[in-house]
Amino acid sequence: MEHLVWELDPVLISFMGLKIHWYGVLFAVAITAGFQVMKRIYIKENLDVESLDNLLIYCVVGIIVGARLAHCIFYDPAYYFAHPLKILAIWEGGLASHGGGLGAILALYYYQRKVKLPFLFLLDRLAIATAIFGFFVRMANFANSEILGDPTTQPWGIIFARVDMLPRHPAQLYEAFAYLAIFVALYALYQFTQIKQRYGAIFGLFLVSVFSARIAIESIKVSQAAYSESVLSAGQLLSLPFLAVGIVLLFLAYRKKAV
């Protein structure tokens, strides 16, 4: 059986020296999708929709700064400590989702102090939006032929011709559709159950499901770290604290009475 050969040009449009990349377009779609989900939630709960503009700005800055710093510190520290100005060269690639998540949480904390809403209340709702955001970001990684899986003989293996001619696990698609399924599940729980009355439960479930998927899928990914790893990859090690926090949040949410 022949494997699918993926060789999409990363440049979507090139006009008079201006290049628009698939990655940039899909990243913008990810932000827009997450924003629209939050907007629907705010309208449903009669919250101040206009304040979402500030949250959008804070989160975009937090995600980009956090993701970049995490990549530099956890995946290739020797290079970036030797070339600190390269930390600013985001256009060269290198964003770590774990750091992006932390950046978004810090941004939400700053936003929460202004709108005077419970922090866990906001985290629960942002978690739903983040899941659909993650889906589109991983599709952007797929379009860019990055975050590759290990070589495989499975019939669904894909040849990323821009990298090599080996059929590989489409790890980006595995993650993308895992995040899409998580988004559907969380949004359904939010809409049709009382889980939203237990502050921290949705966010806890988000952390447990997302980082369980990450730990599993990381096992068939090509290492992204610039140094030798032990039994667990850098991505798996970084996922463990998030998974632990999710379990604790779920325990605490169901230990006390619903709000």
N, C-alpha and C positions, 0 to 999 in steps of 0.2 A: 504494500500500500504506500502510495506517495504521500509525503507530508506536505502540509501547507507551507509555502515559502512567503515570508513576510518581509517586504522591502519597501515600505511606505517612505516616501520622501518626507523628512521631518519638517520641511518648509511647505506650508499650505499655500501661501501667496507670496510672490516676489514682484514688487513694482517699484521702479525707479530707485533701486537700492534699498528699499524698505522690505524687510522679510517678516512675515507673520508665520510663526511656527504652530504646528498642531498642538504641541505641549502648552503653549501660552493660551491658545483658544480653549482647550479643554480645562485648563486651570481656571480660566475665567468662568466657564460653564459651571465648574464645581462650586465656585464662590456664589454664583447667581442661584444655583439650585439650593444650596444651604440657606441663603438669605430668604428665598421664597418659602421654604419650609418654616423658618422662624417667623416669617410674616403671617403665615396661616395660623400658627399657634398663638401669636400675639392677638390676632383678630378674634380667634375663638375664645380667648380668655380676657378680652376687653382690656388689653394692656396698651401702653403708649407705643404705637407702631413707629412714630417718628424717631423715637430713641434708638431704633435699630440701626439707623445710619451711623451713629457713633459706635455701636457694637461692631458693625461691619468693618469700620476703619481700624478699630483696636485689634480685632481678631486677625485681619490680614497682616498687619504689622507684626503682631505676636507670632503668628504662624511662620512667616518668612524668617524673622530674626531667630526664633527658637529652632526652626528646622536647620538653618544654616549653621548656627553655633554647635548644635548637637552633632551634625555631620563632621565638622572640623575637629571637635573634641573627642568623639567616640569612634570615628571610623578612620581618620588619618591624622592623628595629632602631631606626629613627628614632622610631617610636611608643613602643616599650617603654623606650628610653632616656629619653624625655620623661615617661613615666608608669611608673616602675619598680615601683610596687605592683601594677600590672596583670599583671606577670609571674606573680603568685600566683593570678590569676583563671583557673584551669584550666577551670572550669565554663563559661567563655565560648567555649571551643574554642581550637584551635591547638596541635597536637602534630606534631612532625616525626619521621618514622620513622628518619631517619639518626641523629638524636641519641638516639632510643630504643635503637638498636642499640649505640651507644657506651656508653650507660648500662648496658646489659645486660652488655657485655664487662667494664666496670669492676666491676660487681657480682660477676661470675663470678671475677674475679681475687681479690677479697676473700674469696669463698667457698673458692677453691682453696687459699689459704694456711691455711685451717682444716682442710680434709679431706686435705691432702697428696697430691693427685692431680695428674698432669701437666696443665698449663694447656691445651695443644693437644688433649689427650685429652678434656677436658671441653668445649672449644669445638666439637669435632667432633660431640659428642652433643647439645649445646645447639642447634647449627645445625639439626638435624633437627626439634627441637621448635619452633624459631623459625619454620620454614617454615609449619607448620600454624597457629601463632599469627597469622602474617601474613595467612593466608587469611581467618580470621574477623574480623580487624580491618578488612580491606578490605570485607568484607560489611557490617560496621557502618557504614563510610563510605557504602556504597550505600544502606543503610536510612535514613541521615541526609541523603541527597541532597547529598553534599559530595565534594570532589576530582573535579570534573566534567571531562568530555572536551570537545573542541571541537565545534561544530556539524557535522553530517554529513548527507548524503543517503542513506547506506547504509540498507538495510531493517532492520538490527538496531539502528539508532539509537533512543535512549530519550528521551522528553520528561520532564524533571524538573519537574513542574508547580509545585513549591514555589519554583523558581528563575525559569523562563521557559517559553515554549511552543515552544522550538526543539529539534528532535531532535538529540541529542548522542551522541558515543561514550561508552559505559558504561565509562570508564577504570577505575573501581573494580573492575568484574567482570573486565576484562582482567587486572589485577594479581592479583586474588583467585585466578583459575583458573591463572595462571602459578605462583603460590606453592603451590597445591595440587599441581600437576604436579611441582614441584620437591620437595615433601615426599615424594610417592610414590616418585620416583626416588632420593632420598637414603636413604630408609628401606629400599628394596629393595637398594641397593648395600651398606648397612650389614649387612643380614641375610644376603645371599647372596654377597658377595665379600669379598676380603681388604683392601679399601680402609681399613677401620678400623685396620689394623695400621700404616698410614702416617700418623702423627700430623700433623694440619693439612690432610690431603687433603680430607676431607669439608667442613670449614669453608671451605677455599679454593674448592671446587666450589660451595658455597652462595653465597659472595660473587660469584663470576663469573656464575653463573646468575641470581641475584636482581637484581644491579645491571645486568646486560645487559638484562634485562627492563625494569627501571626506566628506563634510558636510552632504550629504544625507545618505551615507552608515554608517557613524559614529552613526547614530540614531538607527541602529540595531546591533551595536557591543557591546560586553562585555567591560566594562570600563577597560582601561589599567592603569589608575592612581591609586596610592596607597592611595588616600585620597578621601573624599566624594566630588562630583561635584555638580554644580548648575543645572540650566535648560539645559545648553549646556555642552557637554563633553570637556575634555581638548583638544582632537583632533579637535573638532569643533571650539573652541576658537582660537587655533593656526592657523586654516585655514583661519579665517576671514581677517587678515592683508594681506595674500597672495592674496586672492580674491580681496580685495580693490586695491592692487597694479596692479593687472591684468586689472581691469576696467580702472584705470587711464592711464596705458600704451596704451590700445586700443584707448582711447579718444585722447591722445596726438599723436599717430601714424596717425590717420585719420584727425586730425585737421590741420596738416602741409602737404606740398606737398611731394609726394614720391621722394625717392633719385634717 
